[in-house]
Amino acid sequence: MFNPKSDYALNKLDQDAIVCPSVTGVHTRLTREDFDTEEEFCFWKAFSDGDYQDTEAAGRSYYDKCVSLGTAQKIAAQSAEDDFFFPLLSSSQKQQKNSLLQQIKVMLTDIQYHRLWMLCVEEKSVDLIAALEGVSPRAIYLSIAKAKEIIVNNL
């Protein structure tokens, strides 16, 4: 059995096409008909097989750092206005924010909450959080995106 997420395995398995992954998870197939000659297709097929194999052997994937445009648009950053006005809030508004923070903590997993906290409160970058946790930046980005989606849908 092969890893269904392996670009190399998917490309190697489909001998009649070059399988090109995308950040959306949908793979594109370039077939012989997409090329001018059979030699051109064979050249690029061999090249892609070798490139995917080298990438997999190195234990990395270019697509680990990619996020789809749709996911990127769903994540809203805190505005400069929010940063400026927060210290000026009344104590009742601060209590409301603390209550809201507790509601958010209940909705999310500990990992999602911690990652969101590091991003928004500690102002750490996605790359830094990924390095601290030993995972890919894409994994952090998707986790935070899912956490924000949960918050938006439940509040």
RARA-V373450 format. One record per helix or strand. SS is the DSSP state (2 for helix, 1 for strand). FROM is the first residue (numbers start at 1). LEN is the number of residues. Records with the same first field share a line. If there is no record, write none. Layout:
SS->FROM-LEN + FROM-LEN
//
This chain:
2->7-7 + 32-3 + 38-20 + 62-4 + 69-6 + 80-9 + 91-17 + 110-11 + 126-8 + 137-18
1->17-4 + 28-4
//
